Amino acid sequence: MSEIMIKVDHVSKKYLLGQIGMTTLHAELQRLDARIRRKEDPTKRIGARDYEKGESFLALDDVSFEVSKGERVGIIGRNGAGKSTLLKLISRITAPTGGTIGLNGRVASMLEVGTGFHGELTGRENIYMNGAILGMTRKEIDAKIEDIIDFSECRQFIDTPVKRYSSGMYVKLAFSVAAHLDSEIMIMDEVLAVGDMEFQKKCLGKMNDVSNAYGRTILYVSHNMNTIRQLCTRCIVLDRGKLIFDGGVEEAIARYTEVGSACFEREIDLSTASRHHVLRKKVLFQKAEIHRGNNVYSSDESLDLTYTLDADGDHSDIRLMMILFSSDGTRIGKTESESFSVHCGANEIPVSVPLEGLADGQYYFEISILQRSRSFGRDKLDCIPNMIPINISNLEVFGFKGDRWWSNYWGHIMLKPIRLLNGHGDS
């Protein structure tokens, strides 16, 4: 019988909406003074609505599963399904509202870029600090530090404070630390998406190696179904806090795709969506409103929607970027808007995205906000993966009528019909 490394037993997690934890003494005194004088709370967020006392959100609802030693388990689901909450509970970052979680071994987590790193410490110092947190001695870390530095590809900057690292360098060093230090359980959230393609392949290979050679147990969250297929031996699907499937990878991906197409929403709340790490957050997505009652399109239509952006001031040279993925995680292509300006507060930006050339199938967009920068070319201000779903269904395939349905074998791009030249063809 395989050794159980993780046991999640009827776990639930409830959050109170609109509640802010204790901040500074000055802020708490301001709130107290406002209550006594019956005035508006000066620390309240602009535009925030008043919630009823006790109003809550159930992020996880009675989730149970076990993970054996050496298993590589993928966790997939739509944004807001509870994936990151589950990983935080397993990593002991927060406690469950109900149920229990049992761990058999030390845990190395990568839930966000730079988690566990201190910005003022150098890369080398952070390696030693993370090793000490896992209970390793200095001698044990000394024996592995050169391998960690080589794998991270950050040797040139290893003695530089990590606050000066790019997001890609953060990921490379953080993954290298997690993969090489002595832990029985590795927990990976959607962090590898920040790294370049070659490093992603390198990371997937390393996770396969440590799992096969050392029996390392891996939990991996991703919206990229190709990486799920390459790494995982089993897959769990979450939807709205509930575990709806636990089994084979292909069956899980099919179930995830069905759930995604069935749960269409015209208004999508982007304020709490899971984001890629970005260096600057001057302009953020708040909401997307789709201008039709379903998400089924033909390839001669456009996706029309309005984004609501929240800006901390007036900014110019802003662009919207949307990267299209197929339901299996394959990157199809990208498009960008022209430059525009935003003012402080809420900004409504209506857009139209042509869908010409897309073959039948299910797709989704990753959405980003960019700004021109003198030093780096363009800064990414916000980035949300797997957010805007669409279904393409072409009843008439560019002039071919009847029962000519598209096969996935042909790919995701539908080229226009071949034209016969020089008078050839039936009249």
C-alpha positions in Angstrom: 0.0 0.0 0.0 1.4 3.4 -1.0 2.4 5.8 1.7 -0.1 8.7 2.1 1.6 12.1 2.0 -1.4 14.5 1.9 -4.8 13.8 3.3 -7.5 16.5 2.9 -10.6 15.4 4.9 -13.9 17.3 4.4 -12.1 20.7 4.2 -14.1 24.0 3.9 -12.9 27.6 3.9 -15.2 30.5 4.4 -14.2 34.2 4.1 -16.2 37.2 5.5 -16.8 39.7 2.7 -15.8 43.3 3.0 -14.0 42.8 6.3 -10.5 44.3 6.7 -8.2 42.9 9.3 -6.4 45.1 11.8 -4.0 47.4 10.0 -2.1 50.3 11.9 -3.0 51.9 15.2 -3.5 55.2 13.4 -6.0 53.7 11.0 -7.9 52.0 13.8 -8.1 55.3 15.7 -9.4 57.0 12.6 -12.2 54.4 12.3 -13.1 54.7 16.0 -13.2 58.5 15.7 -15.4 58.3 12.6 -17.8 55.9 14.4 -18.1 58.2 17.5 -18.7 61.3 15.3 -21.1 59.3 13.1 -19.1 60.1 9.9 -18.0 58.0 7.0 -15.0 55.7 7.6 -12.0 57.6 6.2 -10.1 54.3 5.6 -12.9 52.7 3.5 -11.9 51.9 0.0 -13.4 54.1 -2.7 -16.5 52.6 -4.3 -16.6 49.7 -1.8 -20.2 48.7 -0.9 -21.4 48.0 2.6 -21.7 44.3 3.4 -24.2 42.8 5.8 -22.6 41.7 9.0 -21.6 38.0 8.6 -22.0 38.0 4.8 -19.6 35.3 3.6 -18.1 33.5 0.6 -17.5 29.8 0.7 -14.2 29.4 -1.2 -14.0 25.6 -0.6 -16.9 23.4 0.2 -16.3 19.9 1.8 -13.3 18.9 -0.3 -11.7 15.5 0.4 -8.9 13.6 -1.3 -5.6 11.8 -0.6 -2.2 12.0 -2.4 0.3 9.1 -2.2 4.0 9.3 -2.2 5.5 10.0 -5.7 2.2 11.1 -7.2 2.1 14.2 -9.4 -1.4 15.6 -9.1 -2.7 18.5 -11.2 -5.4 20.8 -9.8 -7.4 22.6 -12.5 -10.6 24.8 -12.6 -11.9 28.2 -13.6 -10.7 31.4 -11.9 -12.3 31.5 -8.5 -12.8 27.7 -8.3 -10.7 27.5 -5.1 -7.4 26.2 -6.4 -5.1 28.7 -4.8 -7.1 28.7 -1.6 -6.6 24.9 -1.4 -2.9 25.2 -1.9 -2.6 27.9 0.8 -4.5 25.6 3.2 -2.2 22.7 2.5 0.9 25.0 2.8 -0.4 26.1 6.3 -0.5 29.7 5.2 -4.1 29.9 6.4 -6.3 27.5 8.4 -9.5 25.8 7.2 -12.9 26.8 8.5 -13.8 23.1 8.7 -12.2 19.7 8.2 -8.6 18.7 8.6 -5.4 18.4 6.5 -2.7 15.9 7.3 0.8 16.2 5.9 3.5 13.5 6.0 6.7 15.4 5.3 8.2 18.8 4.7 6.6 21.2 2.2 8.2 23.5 -0.3 5.7 25.9 -1.8 5.7 28.3 -4.8 2.3 30.0 -4.6 3.3 33.4 -5.8 6.5 34.8 -7.3 9.0 35.5 -4.6 7.0 33.8 -1.8 9.4 33.2 1.1 12.0 35.6 -0.3 13.2 38.7 1.5 13.7 41.6 -0.9 16.7 43.1 0.9 18.6 39.8 1.0 20.7 38.6 -1.9 19.8 35.5 -3.9 22.5 33.5 -2.1 21.2 34.6 1.4 17.6 33.7 0.5 18.8 30.2 -0.5 20.2 29.7 3.0 17.2 31.3 4.6 14.8 28.9 2.8 16.9 25.9 3.6 17.0 26.9 7.3 13.2 27.2 7.3 13.0 23.6 6.0 15.2 22.5 8.9 18.4 21.9 6.8 21.8 22.6 8.3 24.3 25.0 6.7 26.5 22.0 5.7 23.5 20.4 3.8 22.8 23.7 2.0 26.5 24.2 1.1 26.4 20.8 -0.6 23.6 21.9 -2.9 24.0 25.6 -3.4 26.1 25.3 -6.6 23.5 23.1 -8.2 20.8 25.5 -7.2 22.6 28.5 -8.7 23.5 26.7 -11.9 19.9 25.5 -12.4 18.5 29.0 -11.7 20.6 30.6 -14.4 21.1 33.6 -12.1 24.7 33.2 -11.1 25.6 36.7 -12.4 23.1 38.2 -10.0 23.2 35.8 -7.1 24.8 38.3 -4.8 22.4 41.1 -5.7 19.3 41.8 -3.5 16.3 40.0 -5.0 14.2 43.2 -4.9 16.1 44.1 -8.1 15.3 40.9 -9.8 12.8 40.7 -12.7 9.7 38.5 -12.2 11.4 35.9 -14.5 14.5 35.8 -12.3 12.4 35.5 -9.2 10.7 32.4 -10.7 13.9 30.8 -11.8 15.6 31.2 -8.4 12.5 30.3 -6.4 11.8 27.1 -8.4 15.5 26.1 -8.2 15.4 26.4 -4.4 12.1 24.5 -4.1 13.4 21.7 -6.4 16.8 21.2 -4.8 16.2 21.6 -1.1 15.1 18.6 0.9 11.3 18.5 1.0 9.0 15.6 0.5 6.1 17.6 -1.0 6.3 20.3 -3.7 3.4 22.7 -4.2 3.4 24.8 -7.4 0.8 27.4 -8.3 0.6 29.1 -11.7 4.1 30.6 -11.4 6.0 28.9 -14.2 3.9 30.9 -16.7 6.1 33.9 -15.9 9.3 32.1 -17.0 10.4 31.7 -20.6 9.5 28.6 -22.6 12.9 26.9 -22.3 12.9 27.3 -18.5 9.4 25.9 -18.3 10.5 22.8 -20.1 13.5 22.6 -17.8 11.3 22.9 -14.7 8.8 20.2 -15.9 11.8 17.9 -16.6 13.2 18.5 -13.1 9.8 17.9 -11.4 9.5 14.6 -13.3 13.1 13.6 -12.3 12.7 14.4 -8.6 9.3 12.6 -8.5 10.6 9.5 -10.2 14.1 9.3 -8.5 13.3 10.5 -5.0 9.5 9.8 -4.6 8.8 13.6 -4.3 5.0 14.3 -4.2 3.9 17.2 -6.4 0.7 19.3 -6.4 0.6 21.5 -9.5 -2.0 24.2 -10.5 -2.0 25.5 -14.1 -4.3 26.7 -16.7 -2.0 25.3 -19.4 -3.4 21.8 -20.1 -0.3 20.9 -22.1 1.9 21.2 -19.0 -0.7 19.3 -17.0 -0.5 16.5 -19.5 3.3 16.4 -19.5 3.7 16.4 -15.7 0.7 14.9 -14.0 -0.3 11.3 -13.4 -3.7 12.3 -11.9 -5.9 15.4 -12.0 -8.5 17.0 -9.7 -11.1 19.4 -11.0 -12.6 22.1 -8.8 -15.6 24.2 -9.6 -17.0 26.9 -7.3 -15.3 25.4 -4.3 -16.4 21.8 -4.8 -14.3 18.9 -6.0 -16.2 17.6 -9.0 -13.7 15.1 -10.5 -10.7 13.2 -9.3 -9.1 10.8 -11.8 -7.3 10.5 -15.1 -5.7 13.5 -16.7 -7.6 13.4 -20.0 -10.9 12.8 -18.4 -10.3 15.7 -16.0 -9.4 18.1 -18.9 -12.6 17.0 -20.7 -14.7 17.7 -17.5 -12.9 21.1 -17.0 -13.7 22.1 -20.6 -17.4 21.1 -20.2 -17.7 23.2 -17.0 -16.0 26.2 -18.6 -18.4 26.3 -21.5 -21.5 25.8 -19.3 -20.7 28.6 -16.9 -20.9 31.6 -19.1 -21.3 34.9 -17.4 -22.0 38.2 -19.2 -20.4 40.2 -16.3 -17.1 38.9 -15.1 -15.7 40.2 -11.8 -11.9 40.6 -12.4 -11.1 42.4 -9.2 -10.5 39.1 -7.3 -9.3 37.0 -10.2 -6.0 35.0 -9.9 -3.3 37.1 -11.5 0.2 36.5 -12.9 2.8 38.4 -10.9 3.4 41.9 -12.3 5.9 44.5 -11.2 3.6 47.5 -11.4 -0.1 47.8 -10.5 -1.0 51.3 -11.5 -3.9 50.2 -13.7 -5.9 47.0 -12.9 -8.8 45.1 -14.4 -12.0 45.4 -12.4 -14.7 44.0 -14.6 -15.5 42.7 -18.1 -19.0 42.9 -19.6 -19.7 40.9 -22.7 -22.2 42.4 -25.1 -24.3 39.3 -25.9 -26.2 36.6 -24.1 -24.0 33.6 -24.9 -20.4 32.9 -25.8 -21.0 31.1 -29.1 -19.6 32.9 -32.2 -18.8 32.1 -35.8 -15.5 33.1 -37.2 -16.9 36.0 -39.2 -18.1 37.7 -36.0 -16.3 39.8 -33.3 -16.1 39.5 -29.6 -17.5 42.8 -28.3 -17.0 43.7 -24.6 -16.3 46.5 -22.2 -13.5 46.4 -19.7 -13.7 48.5 -16.5 -10.1 49.5 -15.4 -9.2 51.0 -12.1 -6.3 53.5 -12.2 -4.4 55.1 -9.3 -3.9 58.3 -11.3 -3.9 59.7 -14.9 -1.8 57.5 -17.2 -1.1 57.7 -21.0 0.2 55.2 -23.5 -1.9 52.3 -22.2 -2.7 49.3 -24.3 -4.8 46.2 -23.9 -3.3 42.8 -24.9 -5.3 39.6 -25.3 -3.6 36.3 -25.9 -5.8 33.5 -27.3 -5.4 29.9 -26.1 -7.3 26.7 -27.1 -9.0 24.7 -24.4 -6.0 22.4 -24.1 -3.7 25.3 -23.3 -2.1 25.7 -26.7 -1.2 29.3 -27.4 -2.9 30.4 -30.7 -2.0 34.1 -31.1 -2.3 37.6 -29.6 -3.8 41.0 -30.5 -3.3 44.5 -29.0 -5.3 47.7 -29.0 -4.1 51.1 -30.0 -2.7 53.4 -27.2 -5.2 55.2 -25.0 -5.2 57.2 -21.8 -7.0 56.6 -18.4 -7.9 58.9 -15.6 -7.8 58.3 -11.9 -10.6 56.0 -10.8 -12.9 53.8 -12.9 -12.5 53.8 -16.7 -14.8 52.0 -19.1 -13.0 50.8 -22.3 -15.2 49.2 -25.0 -13.4 46.9 -27.4 -14.1 44.7 -30.4 -11.9 41.6 -31.0 -12.1 40.1 -34.6 -12.4 36.2 -34.5 -11.7 35.7 -38.3 -10.0 32.5 -39.1 -10.7 30.5 -35.9 -11.8 27.0 -36.4 -14.6 25.3 -34.4 -13.6 24.7 -30.8 -13.4 26.2 -27.3 -11.0 29.0 -26.6 -10.1 31.5 -23.9 -8.2 34.7 -23.6 -5.4 35.8 -21.3 -5.8 39.6 -20.8 -3.1 42.2 -19.9 -2.7 45.9 -19.5 0.6 47.3 -20.9 2.2 50.8 -20.7 5.1 52.2 -22.7 8.2 52.6 -20.5 11.4 54.5 -21.4 13.6 52.0 -19.6 12.1 48.6 -20.4 10.1 49.3 -23.6 6.7 48.2 -22.0 5.6 47.5 -18.4 2.9 44.9 -17.7 0.6 46.5 -15.2 -1.9 43.7 -14.9 -2.3 40.1 -16.3 -5.1 37.6 -15.7 -5.0 34.2 -17.4 -7.9 32.0 -18.6 -10.5 34.7 -18.2 -12.7 35.4 -21.3 -14.1 32.1 -22.8 -15.5 31.8 -26.3 -16.9 28.9 -28.4 -16.5 29.0 -32.2 -19.2 27.1 -34.2 -19.2 27.7 -38.0 -22.3 26.4 -39.6 -21.0 27.5 -43.0 -17.3 26.9 -43.3 -16.2 29.9 -45.4 -18.6 29.0 -48.2 -18.7 25.2 -47.8 -22.3 24.4 -46.9 -23.8 21.3 -45.5 -22.4 18.8 -43.1 -18.7 19.7 -43.4 -17.7 19.9 -39.7 -14.3 20.8 -38.5 -11.9 18.1 -37.2 -9.5 19.0 -34.3 -6.9 17.0 -36.3 -6.7 19.9 -38.8 -5.7 22.5 -36.1 -7.2 25.7 -34.7 -6.9 28.1 -37.8 -9.4 27.8 -40.6 -7.9 29.2 -43.8 -10.0 30.7 -46.5 -11.0 28.4 -49.4 -8.4 27.7 -52.2 -9.2 29.8 -55.3 -8.8 28.2 -58.7 -7.1 30.5 -61.2 -7.1 30.9 -65.0 -10.7 29.9 -65.5 -10.4 26.4 -63.9 -13.4 25.1 -62.0 -17.0 24.3 -62.8 -19.1 27.1 -64.1 
